[in-house]
Amino acid sequence: MSQQIAVVRPRRNVEALLLVIALGIGIGAGAMVSLDRNEPLGSGFWFQAGTLTGLAMVFHVVLRVRASYADPVILPIVVALNGIGIAMIQSLDAATGTDAGANQLRWTAVSVLFASAVVWFLKDHRMLRRYTFISLAVSALLLILPLVPGVSAGDINGANVWIRLGSLQFQPGEIVKITLAVFFAGYLSVNRDLILLAGRKIGPLQFPRVKDMGPMVTAWAVSVGVLIFQHDLGMSILFFGLFMVMIYVATSRASWLLLGVVLMAGGGYATANMFPHVRLRIDAWVNAFDPQVFARFPGGSAQIVEGLFGMADGGLVGNGLGLGRPELVPFANSDMIIASLGEELGLIGLFAIVALYLLLFTRGFRAALGTRDPFGKLLACGLSFAMALQCFIIMGGVTRLIPLTGLTTPFLSAGGSSLLANWIIVALLLRISDAARRPDATGPLPAGIDKSVAAPGHMPGGPEQGH
């Protein structure tokens, strides 16, 4: 009986075709903004269209040369989302007289070129595992920077999360979600056996030893510390949620989730009673339509309610890009850009954007499932979940499903630090997916390598060997 061998193709031509469609969406959105406002497609529009096209082609060529088997769907999705975000920001610029759209285009160029460099110079994602504890140290340093006098940008909109470098402002927490994911993936891929086998079983659940709970307690302390000292509820939830998902993927133990829920509930209850800004956020969520809560400043619900009314005004098909009044909502181009898009694109447009995000997350998880080493599995899963959780937190806040926080919507919201961090995540996912999709090398094994070690398989119970 003959054995059929599946041929794995690079699929770069598929990516090129999808990029044409994605660029058509992003550039077409910008054209709609101008046409709906009865403005000519001037030199600024064509410069933006050429810049987006050039950046997408540069990244595409880098993938052809350095990661030819990378997932062909991830890059087109991100290009489409980035283009829609720039168009929406420029629509708001026309109403408010600001220039955030041009700044977003500049940051897009920086982010795409930096992500291309990551793919070009990082030949194997497993190289990052060497920097497990360095990543933890970098995370701690970046989280401390907004509190350092002379570097800190001070309290901005109730949160102390920014640093100032000359005329440039940057949010280090956006990079921390990457460095923490690298640390968690490196630590858990090495210590998985110890966490799994040691501990006490109580009923159907096995709980880890107290000394093995150090990483969880550290993650809990970091998330609570971010909430206490930086007043950033969104990042606090993101950091702790990232660790909880990664340790659950590594161990498949429900006891870790139970411990995490207890720690999160305890920390949330304590901070809500100790810190007024957290209590005000919850009150604005629960009593959003109370006139006193609506008019309260700071900590009122006007932003939430106005965003809800804006989305309701958009209805099913929206008012059209450039034809709504989303600028009436505070922070319409950053925290509330989903509400702005809902008003101008309608429910159907929002569903399409959410579908793009869901497809992006699933492709990231698919890369995690396909790669053969535990570090890559955990890193791809953690990075994909970080983006997914960030979208859930901000979209849930805008739609009043959960309390509103100050997170940005990946690739859509105005903000250079968020854009840079998420493009780096895309570069890492593409690098991991290239390793996952690349055919196994055939032929005799080099001398000294055990066949049982070299054979691919599922996540092992310890660090990968033979690499």
C-alpha positions in Angstrom: 0.0 0.0 0.0 1.5 3.3 -1.1 1.8 6.1 1.4 0.6 9.5 0.3 2.7 12.4 1.6 1.0 15.8 1.9 2.9 18.6 0.1 3.1 21.8 2.2 3.3 24.9 0.0 4.5 28.3 1.1 1.2 30.1 0.1 2.9 33.4 -0.5 1.0 34.0 -3.7 -2.3 33.5 -1.7 -1.0 36.1 0.7 -0.2 38.5 -2.1 -3.8 38.2 -3.5 -5.3 38.7 0.0 -3.0 41.8 0.5 -4.5 43.3 -2.6 -8.0 42.9 -1.1 -6.8 44.1 2.3 -5.3 47.2 0.7 -8.4 47.8 -1.2 -10.4 47.8 2.0 -8.0 50.1 3.9 -7.4 52.5 1.0 -11.0 52.4 0.0 -12.0 53.4 3.5 -9.8 56.4 3.2 -11.3 57.3 -0.1 -14.9 57.0 1.3 -14.0 59.5 4.0 -12.9 62.1 1.5 -15.8 61.4 -1.0 -18.5 61.4 1.7 -17.2 64.8 2.8 -17.1 66.1 -0.8 -13.4 66.4 -0.7 -11.1 65.6 -3.7 -8.7 62.8 -3.5 -5.6 65.0 -3.2 -1.9 64.4 -2.8 -2.4 63.5 0.9 -4.7 60.6 0.0 -2.4 59.2 -2.7 0.7 59.5 -0.4 -1.2 57.5 2.3 -2.3 54.9 -0.3 1.3 54.6 -1.6 2.7 54.4 1.9 0.4 51.6 3.0 0.9 49.7 -0.2 4.7 50.0 0.0 4.8 48.9 3.6 2.6 45.9 3.0 4.8 44.9 0.0 8.0 45.3 2.1 6.7 43.0 4.8 5.4 40.5 2.1 8.9 40.4 0.5 10.5 39.8 3.8 8.2 36.9 4.5 9.0 35.4 1.0 12.7 35.5 1.7 12.9 34.8 5.5 9.7 33.0 6.5 8.2 31.6 3.3 6.0 29.1 5.1 4.4 31.6 7.5 0.6 31.9 7.7 -0.7 33.7 4.6 -3.8 35.1 6.3 -2.4 37.0 9.3 -0.6 39.9 7.4 -3.6 40.8 5.2 -6.0 40.9 8.2 -3.7 43.2 10.1 -3.2 45.5 7.0 -6.9 45.8 6.5 -7.5 46.6 10.2 -4.7 49.1 10.2 -6.0 50.8 7.1 -9.5 51.1 8.5 -8.1 52.6 11.7 -6.2 55.3 9.9 -9.3 56.1 7.8 -11.5 56.4 10.9 -8.9 58.6 12.7 -8.6 60.9 9.7 -12.4 61.2 9.6 -12.3 62.4 13.2 -9.4 64.7 12.4 -11.5 66.5 9.8 -14.2 67.2 12.5 -11.9 68.2 15.3 -9.1 69.9 13.4 -6.4 67.6 14.7 -3.7 65.7 12.9 -3.7 62.3 14.6 -4.2 60.5 11.3 -0.8 61.6 9.9 0.8 60.6 13.2 -0.9 57.2 13.0 0.5 56.7 9.5 4.0 57.6 10.7 3.7 55.1 13.5 2.4 52.5 11.1 5.6 52.9 9.0 7.8 52.6 12.1 5.8 49.6 13.3 5.8 47.7 10.0 9.5 48.2 9.4 10.3 47.2 13.0 8.2 44.0 12.6 9.9 43.3 9.3 13.3 43.5 11.1 12.1 41.1 13.8 11.1 38.5 11.1 14.4 39.1 9.2 16.8 38.9 12.1 15.0 36.4 14.4 15.7 33.2 12.5 14.2 30.9 15.1 11.6 31.8 17.8 13.3 29.4 20.2 16.2 31.8 20.5 14.0 34.0 22.7 13.9 31.2 25.3 17.5 32.1 26.2 16.2 35.5 27.5 13.5 34.1 29.9 14.7 35.9 33.0 16.1 38.8 31.1 12.5 39.3 29.8 11.2 39.3 33.4 13.8 42.0 34.4 12.9 44.1 31.3 9.3 43.8 32.2 9.9 45.1 35.8 12.1 47.9 34.4 9.4 49.0 31.9 6.7 49.0 34.5 8.7 51.1 36.9 9.7 53.7 34.3 6.3 55.6 34.4 6.9 56.2 38.1 10.5 57.6 37.8 10.7 61.4 38.1 12.2 63.0 35.0 11.0 60.2 32.7 7.4 59.9 33.8 4.9 61.9 31.8 2.8 62.2 34.9 -0.9 61.6 35.4 -2.7 61.6 32.1 -6.5 61.0 32.1 -6.3 59.4 35.5 -3.5 56.9 34.8 0.3 57.1 35.3 1.4 54.8 32.5 3.3 57.1 30.1 7.0 58.1 29.8 8.2 61.1 27.9 11.3 61.0 25.7 11.8 64.5 24.4 8.6 65.3 22.5 7.7 61.6 22.2 5.3 59.9 24.6 5.4 56.1 25.0 3.4 53.6 27.0 5.9 50.9 28.2 3.0 48.6 29.3 2.3 47.7 25.7 5.7 46.2 25.3 5.5 44.5 28.7 2.7 42.2 27.5 5.3 40.8 25.0 8.2 40.4 27.4 5.9 38.8 30.0 4.7 36.4 27.5 8.3 35.4 26.7 9.0 35.0 30.4 5.9 32.9 31.1 6.5 30.7 28.0 10.2 30.1 29.0 9.5 29.4 32.6 6.5 27.2 32.1 8.1 25.1 29.3 11.0 24.3 31.7 9.1 23.8 34.9 5.9 22.2 33.6 6.7 18.7 35.1 7.4 20.2 38.6 4.2 22.1 38.6 2.2 19.1 37.3 3.5 16.3 39.5 4.1 18.1 42.9 1.3 19.2 45.1 -1.7 17.9 47.0 -4.9 16.5 45.5 -8.2 17.6 47.1 -11.1 15.9 45.6 -11.0 16.1 41.8 -8.5 19.0 41.9 -4.8 18.9 42.4 -3.3 22.0 43.9 0.4 23.0 43.6 2.8 23.3 46.4 3.1 26.7 48.1 6.6 27.2 46.8 5.5 26.4 43.3 2.9 29.2 43.4 5.6 31.8 43.3 5.0 32.8 39.6 1.3 33.1 40.1 1.7 35.2 43.2 4.2 37.3 41.3 1.8 37.8 38.4 -0.9 38.7 40.8 1.3 41.1 42.7 2.4 42.7 39.4 -1.2 43.1 38.2 -2.3 44.6 41.5 0.7 46.8 41.6 -0.1 48.2 38.2 -3.6 49.0 39.4 -2.4 50.6 42.7 0.5 52.7 41.4 -0.4 53.4 37.8 -4.2 53.4 38.1 -4.5 51.2 35.0 -7.3 48.7 35.5 -7.1 47.4 31.9 -3.4 46.5 31.9 -3.8 44.9 35.3 -6.5 42.5 34.0 -4.5 41.9 30.9 -1.3 40.9 32.6 -2.9 38.5 35.1 -5.2 37.0 32.4 -2.2 36.4 30.2 -0.5 34.4 32.9 -3.6 32.4 33.8 -4.2 31.3 30.3 -0.6 30.3 29.7 -0.3 28.2 32.9 -3.6 26.5 32.1 -2.4 25.7 28.5 0.8 24.4 30.0 -0.8 22.2 32.7 -4.4 21.7 31.7 -5.2 21.9 35.5 -8.4 23.6 36.5 -7.0 24.1 40.0 -4.8 26.9 38.6 -7.8 28.7 37.1 -9.6 28.3 40.5 -6.7 29.8 42.4 -6.5 32.6 39.8 -10.1 33.5 40.1 -9.8 33.6 43.9 -6.7 35.9 43.7 -8.3 38.1 41.1 -11.6 38.4 43.0 -9.8 39.1 46.3 -7.5 41.7 44.7 -10.4 43.3 42.8 -12.6 43.6 45.9 -9.8 45.1 48.0 -8.8 47.6 45.4 -12.4 48.6 44.7 -12.7 49.5 48.4 -9.3 51.1 48.8 -9.1 53.2 45.7 -11.7 55.7 44.6 -10.9 55.6 40.9 -11.8 51.8 40.7 -15.0 52.3 42.6 -16.0 55.2 40.3 -15.4 53.0 37.2 -17.7 50.3 38.6 -20.3 52.8 39.6 -20.2 54.4 36.1 -20.8 51.0 34.7 -23.6 49.9 36.9 -25.4 53.3 37.1 -24.5 54.6 33.7 -27.9 56.2 32.9 -28.3 57.9 36.3 -28.2 61.7 35.7 -25.9 62.4 38.6 -23.4 59.7 37.5 -23.7 60.9 33.9 -22.8 64.5 34.8 -20.1 63.5 37.3 -16.5 64.6 36.5 -14.2 62.9 36.8 -15.4 59.3 36.9 -18.8 59.9 35.2 -20.5 57.7 32.6 -20.9 60.4 29.9 -18.3 58.7 27.7 -20.0 55.3 27.9 -23.5 56.6 27.3 -22.6 58.9 24.4 -20.8 56.0 22.8 -23.8 53.8 23.1 -26.1 56.5 21.6 -23.6 56.9 18.8 -23.7 53.2 17.9 -27.5 53.3 18.1 -27.5 56.2 15.7 -25.5 54.1 13.2 -28.1 51.4 13.2 -27.6 48.4 10.9 -25.6 49.9 8.0 -24.2 53.1 9.6 -24.2 56.7 8.5 -21.2 56.2 6.2 -17.5 57.0 6.8 -17.1 60.7 7.4 -20.9 61.3 7.7 -21.5 60.7 11.4 -20.7 62.7 14.5 -18.4 60.4 16.5 -16.3 63.3 17.6 -18.9 64.1 20.2 -17.7 61.1 22.2 -14.6 61.8 24.4 -11.5 60.0 23.1 -13.3 58.9 20.0 -10.1 58.0 18.1 -8.5 55.9 20.9 -10.5 54.3 23.7 -13.9 54.7 21.9 -12.9 54.0 18.3 -15.2 51.0 18.3 -18.1 53.3 19.1 -17.0 55.6 16.3 -16.8 52.8 13.8 -20.2 51.5 15.0 -21.8 54.9 14.2 -20.3 55.2 10.7 -20.2 51.6 9.6 -23.2 50.3 11.6 -23.8 46.9 13.2 -22.8 45.0 10.0 -19.5 46.9 9.8 -18.7 46.1 13.4 -19.5 42.5 12.9 -17.1 42.4 9.9 -14.4 44.0 12.1 -15.0 41.5 14.9 -14.9 38.7 12.4 -11.5 39.9 11.2 -10.2 39.9 14.8 -11.6 36.4 15.4 -9.9 35.1 12.3 -6.7 36.7 13.4 -6.8 35.1 16.8 -7.7 31.6 15.4 -4.7 31.8 13.0 -2.5 32.6 16.0 -3.8 29.7 18.0 -3.4 27.5 14.9 0.3 28.4 14.8 0.4 27.4 18.5 -1.1 24.0 17.7 1.2 23.4 14.8 4.6 24.2 16.3 6.4 21.2 17.8 8.2 22.8 20.7 6.5 23.7 24.0 8.0 27.2 24.2 6.6 28.1 20.8 3.2 26.7 21.7 3.0 28.7 24.9 4.4 31.9 23.3 2.0 31.8 20.3 -0.9 31.0 22.5 0.0 33.7 25.0 0.5 36.4 22.4 -2.8 35.5 20.6 -4.7 35.5 23.8 -3.2 38.8 24.8 -4.6 40.5 21.7 -8.0 38.6 22.1 -8.3 39.6 25.8 -7.4 43.2 25.0 -10.1 43.3 22.4 -12.6 41.8 24.8 -11.8 44.2 27.6 -12.1 47.4 25.4 -15.1 46.2 23.3 -16.9 44.9 26.5 -16.3 48.3 28.1 -17.6 50.3 25.1 -20.7 48.2 24.9 -21.2 48.3 28.7 -20.7 44.5 29.1 -18.0 45.2 31.7 -16.5 48.4 33.2 -14.7 50.6 30.7 -10.9 50.7 30.9 -8.3 52.7 29.1 -7.0 50.0 26.7 -6.7 50.5 23.0 -8.2 48.4 20.2 -5.3 46.7 18.4 -4.4 48.2 15.1 -7.5 50.5 15.1 -6.9 53.0 17.9 -4.7 56.0 17.7 -1.5 55.4 19.6 2.1 54.6 18.5 3.1 52.4 21.4 0.1 50.1 21.0 0.6 49.9 17.2 4.3 49.1 17.6 3.7 46.4 20.2 0.9 44.7 18.3 2.9 44.6 15.0 5.8 43.0 16.9 3.3 40.4 18.1 2.2 39.8 14.5 5.9 39.3 13.5 6.4 36.7 16.3 3.3 34.9 15.3 4.4 34.8 11.7 7.8 33.5 12.7 6.2 30.7 14.9 3.7 29.8 12.1 6.6 29.5 9.7 8.2 26.9 12.0 4.8 25.2 12.4 4.1 24.9 8.7 7.6 24.2 7.4 8.1 20.6 6.3 10.2 18.3 8.4 13.7 17.8 7.2 14.2 14.3 5.8 17.3 12.2 5.6 19.6 10.5 8.2 19.9 12.2 11.5 23.2 13.6 12.6 25.3 11.4 14.8 24.6 11.6 18.5 21.0 12.6 18.2 18.4 10.2 19.6 15.5 9.4 17.3 13.0 9.5 20.1 14.1 13.0 21.0 14.3 14.3 17.4 10.8 13.0 16.5 8.1 15.7 16.5 5.3 15.3 19.0 2.9 17.0 21.4 4.0 19.3 24.2 6.5 17.3 26.3 6.7 17.3 30.0 9.9 19.4 30.1 12.2 21.5 28.1 12.7 20.5 24.4 15.8 18.6 23.7 18.0 18.1 20.7 17.6 21.7 19.5 
